[in-house]
Amino acid sequence: MIDTVLPTSRTNTQRAQAKGAPGKQAHLLRIPARDDGYPVWQLVSQCPPLDLNSVYSYLLLCEHFRNTCVVAEANGQIDGFVSAYLPPDRDDVLFIWQVAVHERGRGHGLGRQMLLSLLDRPHLAHIRFLETTVGPDNAASRHMFAAVAHNMGTGIDESPLFEPELFGPEAHDDERLLKIGPLRRMPG
Ligand SMILES: CC(C)(COP(=O)(O)OP(=O)(O)OC[C@H]1O[C@@H](n2cnc3c(N)ncnc32)[C@H](O)[C@@H]1OP(=O)(O)O)[C@@H](O)C(=O)NCCC(=O)NCCS
């Protein structure tokens, strides 16, 4: 079972739950707080192939971007995290940066439900497209975003975005853009 803090009435998250795959553990999906920054850094450090950014960047996300981020908590532990932001000058797009689910929480729909819970937030009701990037071999990520598209009654468009050479001398996979939408928003 997964509880969400916002909102409480008939939500995309609840529809996803109704379609199956509820988690075994009770996870509270909530807006991050400042003191989640370091636990989120610890979580991401255990979730390859995600790039691990500085603790400071996760503190900033939990402080300044908390309204577009989610943490999933159970038994006092952070098992899931989504970072996202509203790209400047693009009114109806939410860009998903990182999605991390601890190994102990995987395979129960937690990643998908964190993403859907963002779309249930009243201040994001205007979002019509999710964008993200994925590496070529990240099957879990691709399946998760496909499941979100399915839940939202829409498709995915894929195109090149960040070629490997843009990352400098550090070896890095191609990061292709996934554009999910237009989203079919569920009536309240
Ligand atoms: C990707 C990740 C967040 C998925 O979290 P999760 O909670 O296990 O995903 P979900 O349970 O919500 O899965 C959603 C869908 O993807 C599928 N899926 C999940 N992991 C999969 C895998 N390894 N291989 C194939 N399909 C997978 C599920 O079957 C589900 O499909 P369904 O709804 O049709 O049954 C998690 O595996 C993770 O943290 N990986 C490491 C970090 C990463 O790669 N993040 C994504 C890049 S931003």
The ligand as an SDF file (V2000), in Angstrom:
LIG
                    3D

 48 50  0  0  0  0  0  0  0  0999 V2000
   14.1640    2.2930  -12.5280 C   0  0  0  0  0  0  0  0  0  0  0  0
   13.6210    2.1460  -11.1190 C   0  0  0  0  0  0  0  0  0  0  0  0
   13.4160    3.5300  -10.5240 C   0  0  0  0  0  0  0  0  0  0  0  0
   12.2600    1.4160  -11.2200 C   0  0  0  0  0  0  0  0  0  0  0  0
   11.6760    1.3950   -9.9090 O   0  0  0  0  0  0  0  0  0  0  0  0
   10.5270    0.3480   -9.5390 P   0  0  0  0  0  0  0  0  0  0  0  0
    9.7810    0.8920   -8.3920 O   0  0  0  0  0  0  0  0  0  0  0  0
   11.0970   -1.0170   -9.3920 O   0  0  0  0  0  0  0  0  0  0  0  0
    9.6550    0.3760  -10.8690 O   0  0  0  0  0  0  0  0  0  0  0  0
    8.1110   -0.0100  -10.9750 P   0  0  0  0  0  0  0  0  0  0  0  0
    7.8440   -1.1590  -10.0400 O   0  0  0  0  0  0  0  0  0  0  0  0
    7.2980    1.2250  -10.8010 O   0  0  0  0  0  0  0  0  0  0  0  0
    8.0260   -0.5410  -12.4520 O   0  0  0  0  0  0  0  0  0  0  0  0
    7.2520    0.0940  -13.4370 C   0  0  0  0  0  0  0  0  0  0  0  0
    7.1990   -0.8300  -14.6320 C   0  0  0  0  0  0  0  0  0  0  0  0
    8.5250   -1.1220  -15.0790 O   0  0  0  0  0  0  0  0  0  0  0  0
    8.7520   -2.5250  -15.0750 C   0  0  0  0  0  0  0  0  0  0  0  0
   10.1140   -2.7600  -14.6120 N   0  0  0  0  0  0  0  0  0  0  0  0
   10.6570   -2.3250  -13.4520 C   0  0  0  0  0  0  0  0  0  0  0  0
   11.9320   -2.7740  -13.3540 N   0  0  0  0  0  0  0  0  0  0  0  0
   12.1700   -3.4980  -14.4880 C   0  0  0  0  0  0  0  0  0  0  0  0
   13.3030   -4.2010  -14.9670 C   0  0  0  0  0  0  0  0  0  0  0  0
   14.4630   -4.2500  -14.2660 N   0  0  0  0  0  0  0  0  0  0  0  0
   13.2030   -4.8320  -16.1610 N   0  0  0  0  0  0  0  0  0  0  0  0
   12.0470   -4.7810  -16.8670 C   0  0  0  0  0  0  0  0  0  0  0  0
   10.9300   -4.1250  -16.4560 N   0  0  0  0  0  0  0  0  0  0  0  0
   11.0050   -3.4880  -15.2780 C   0  0  0  0  0  0  0  0  0  0  0  0
    7.7390   -3.1000  -14.1170 C   0  0  0  0  0  0  0  0  0  0  0  0
    7.4160   -4.4430  -14.4350 O   0  0  0  0  0  0  0  0  0  0  0  0
    6.5680   -2.1750  -14.3020 C   0  0  0  0  0  0  0  0  0  0  0  0
    5.8200   -2.5360  -15.4430 O   0  0  0  0  0  0  0  0  0  0  0  0
    4.2440   -2.8750  -15.2920 P   0  0  0  0  0  0  0  0  0  0  0  0
    3.6160   -1.6720  -14.6540 O   0  0  0  0  0  0  0  0  0  0  0  0
    3.8040   -3.1090  -16.6940 O   0  0  0  0  0  0  0  0  0  0  0  0
    4.1980   -4.0890  -14.4090 O   0  0  0  0  0  0  0  0  0  0  0  0
   14.5610    1.3060  -10.2190 C   0  0  0  0  0  0  0  0  0  0  0  0
   14.8140    0.0770  -10.8770 O   0  0  0  0  0  0  0  0  0  0  0  0
   15.8730    2.0140   -9.9350 C   0  0  0  0  0  0  0  0  0  0  0  0
   15.9850    2.8010   -8.9860 O   0  0  0  0  0  0  0  0  0  0  0  0
   16.8990    1.7210  -10.7590 N   0  0  0  0  0  0  0  0  0  0  0  0
   18.2400    2.3420  -10.5890 C   0  0  0  0  0  0  0  0  0  0  0  0
   18.2120    3.8310  -10.9360 C   0  0  0  0  0  0  0  0  0  0  0  0
   17.6580    4.1160  -12.3260 C   0  0  0  0  0  0  0  0  0  0  0  0
   18.0260    3.4980  -13.3020 O   0  0  0  0  0  0  0  0  0  0  0  0
   16.7230    5.0970  -12.3920 N   0  0  0  0  0  0  0  0  0  0  0  0
   16.0510    5.4540  -13.6210 C   0  0  0  0  0  0  0  0  0  0  0  0
   16.7610    6.4610  -14.4100 C   0  0  0  0  0  0  0  0  0  0  0  0
   16.1800    8.1110  -14.0710 S   0  0  0  0  0  0  0  0  0  0  0  0
  1  2  1  0
  2  3  1  0
  2  4  1  0
  2 36  1  0
  4  5  1  0
  5  6  1  0
  6  7  2  0
  6  8  1  0
  6  9  1  0
  9 10  1  0
 10 11  2  0
 10 12  1  0
 10 13  1  0
 13 14  1  0
 14 15  1  0
 15 16  1  0
 15 30  1  0
 16 17  1  0
 17 18  1  0
 17 28  1  0
 18 19  1  0
 18 27  1  0
 19 20  2  0
 20 21  1  0
 21 22  1  0
 21 27  2  0
 22 23  1  0
 22 24  2  0
 24 25  1  0
 25 26  2  0
 26 27  1  0
 28 29  1  0
 28 30  1  0
 30 31  1  0
 31 32  1  0
 32 33  2  0
 32 34  1  0
 32 35  1  0
 36 37  1  0
 36 38  1  0
 38 39  2  0
 38 40  1  0
 40 41  1  0
 41 42  1  0
 42 43  1  0
 43 44  2  0
 43 45  1  0
 45 46  1  0
 46 47  1  0
 47 48  1  0
M  END
$$$$
